[in-house]
Amino acid sequence: MPRWGHRLLAVGLATIASTVAPGHPLAAQVPTQAEALRMVQEDPEGVRQRLLASGLSAAEIRARLRAAGVPASALDEFLQAGPLDPSAAVLGNDALTALDALGMTVDTPDGVELVPLQSGLRQRTPVTYSIDGLPIFGLDVFTRASSQFQPLLSGPVPDDYRMGPGDQMVLVLTGEVELAHELEVTREGFIVIPNVGQVFVANLSMAEVRALLRTRLSRSYSGIQRGTTSFSASVARLRTNQIYVTGEVMQAGAYQLSSVATVTNALYAAGGTTTLASLRDVRLQRRSGETLSLDLYPYLLLGDASGDVILEQGDVVFVPLKGRRVQLHGAVVRPAHYELSAAEDLVDVLRAGGGFAPDALRRRLTIHRVLRPAERGSGLTDRRAIDLELRAATDSNTPDEVGGVIIPPVGLQDGDSIVVDMVPSLERGYYVSVVGMIQAPGLFPWHDGMTLRDLVELARGPTVGADLREAEVSRMPTQRQLGQLAERLRVPLDSSYLSRDAAGQFHGPPGPPFPPAGSSADFALEPFDQVLILRQPDFEMPQYVTVAGEVAIPGRYTLLTKLYRVSDLVERAGGILSTGYPEGARLIRAQDGLGRIDMEMVNALDDPQGRNNLILQPGDSLFIPHYSPTVKVQGAVNSQVTVLYQEGQDLAYYVANAGGYRADADVGRLSVRYANGTARTRDKVLFWSRWPEPSPGSEIVVPTRDPADEFDTRGLITDLVAILGSLTTAIVVLVR
């Protein structure tokens, strides 16, 4: 086998060794995982040559690793050019996993299987721990991160840690002597110190080991007693213990865990518990016959791990079936299934669930129970709903107080379902509403003694333009025989409903006189009243129109009345200047997107009551153009030009100045667009046509004829000849 094969095989064998029980024949034949990694790290160049021999580029290697779920950068140090520094190119678990993902494995001896190296955390398929959509509290905690969780095998240990076979210590002496020893505790519980001998340390705490070492070392190194030599002892690598996990767990079996692992570590390693497991009575059975019980709820609810127990070699962790388990539904912080200890009751369940939610009703709650056979009796159903009244707590330190109420004792049974009511939505409770000229219209909760003034204040007061002489209240009718749906009430108001400033003065727009403050009595509201704050008669906020172009004072002007007309705006703007062209005036109406309005300004100014003197609307824009004594000729003419306007000249004059029509001109669709935006085409009556006359600032547009619309004279003649030939033939036949 090549050198590479021996080294990779060593890594695989080291992994197997980590799962082989002490005393197994294979355990004495394979190195530890650390030794196997060290062997591979001695030749990082061999790793790079193996990668180069694969024929894959660096990009292809990274892509394959990413697709296999391995970090793409796991082999980057071996893909770089130049010599490799063995101290820098550390081939760890990620790199070994990456090599395995690339298929770089070797043949192994018969009976030996290479175990793929993996990190301590492994992704597993998510498991939903719930019943009918309601989670079982605490069961998912042990499977959220991984299915194989255990503490590190290296690192500092507390002073009360007890040594055992398999632990590896580091002893360092400094001062008169400079020595360092790696010491492993043998199966018999000894460590062997050069120049000192065997020291029994099994089952001694670290504090006791240090005291013992001081005594034994001082016999060989007198500087320890004089203080000229000092020593330190620490655990470099922890031993592993074989632990058995059984009962209601996902993966029961034997696990190799570090010597500082606890019961919760064993549950993590076993993939968590099933839905039938008990989290209140996890049992630990020692080889000595001692049995311990662990309640996991303090750890799950408070993070209190003080009750967790460190496991020993051969311990059995047993997870029994659940005890009393109840369901907590409704307006609580954490609805779930909860398991109860023997002494716990309803108050403990509510506290485990985080207490009441902010929208909890806290007046009553209901317990749904399946009755026991002895409780059913004759004629009774199998179920019962127990309604509990909750009374307010006067002292928050009362033992049975939760969320400001006293929780009565019930004596919960297995399978009970606790339902905490929620405060009804606003639409399902008692409410009143306000609409109309109000700042914040909508629904508001009703309470006993609520007045109209309270409602207006909740709705942030009336808006500008509100009529504060009276409001309209629609109330549910007392009599419904005639099909009435509501009664209408008129409620007097006064100026006190207006907002006040710091000086106490009321604010509001001018309008009808409101009654003085205090002249109207407060009106008591009833549930479901609908209040309408009316608008002042003919109230409108100021609106604006714009005039631009050739007027004396262009700008934006406020509409003074609802009958404000074009002539009023022109007069207010100082009239049309001598340079203006009223015949070309354009009125653009933004309201409803109407755009340009056809009007004649001259007629509007001459006849103020005529149809052309339009009533202005908010947002209207009037434009008076500059007088332009020209006529523009565009389209299918021989020369597109602008011709000076000549009074009395007709359309033909301007077309002639443009060189006449082109051969493709469609004269019949000729149009004249005037300065005010209107357009005219020829008027045709029988055989007579009347062409529009251009005016200053107008534009003549001659469209091009569509070839598809041309009359086919040749085709018509051909068809006529064919028809005449057919008629001649028919006549000859008839004559014969």
Beta strands, then each sheet from edge to edge (+ up, - down):
strand 1: 130-131
strand 2: 134-135
strand 3: 168-175
strand 4: 179-184
strand 5: 190-193
strand 6: 197-200
strand 7: 229-237
strand 8: 240-247
strand 9: 253-258
strand 10: 282-285
strand 11: 291-294
strand 12: 316-319
strand 13: 324-330
strand 14: 336-340
strand 15: 360-370
strand 16: 383-389
strand 17: 391-392
strand 18: 401-402
strand 19: 405-406
strand 20: 417-422
strand 21: 431-436
strand 22: 442-445
strand 23: 466-475
strand 24: 487-492
strand 25: 530-535
strand 26: 544-549
strand 27: 555-558
strand 28: 586-589
strand 29: 595-597
strand 30: 621-624
strand 31: 630-635
strand 32: 642-644
strand 33: 671-673
strand 34: 679-681
strand 35: 683-685
strand 36: 688-690
strand 37: 698-702
sheet 1: 1+ 2-
sheet 2: 4+ 3- 7+
sheet 3: 5+ 6-
sheet 4: 9+ 8- 12- 10+ 11-
sheet 5: 14+ 13- 20- 15+ 16-
sheet 6: 17+ 19- 18+
sheet 7: 22+ 21- 25- 23+ 24-
sheet 8: 27+ 26- 30- 28+ 29-
sheet 9: 32+ 31- 37- 33+ 34-
sheet 10: 35+ 36-
end
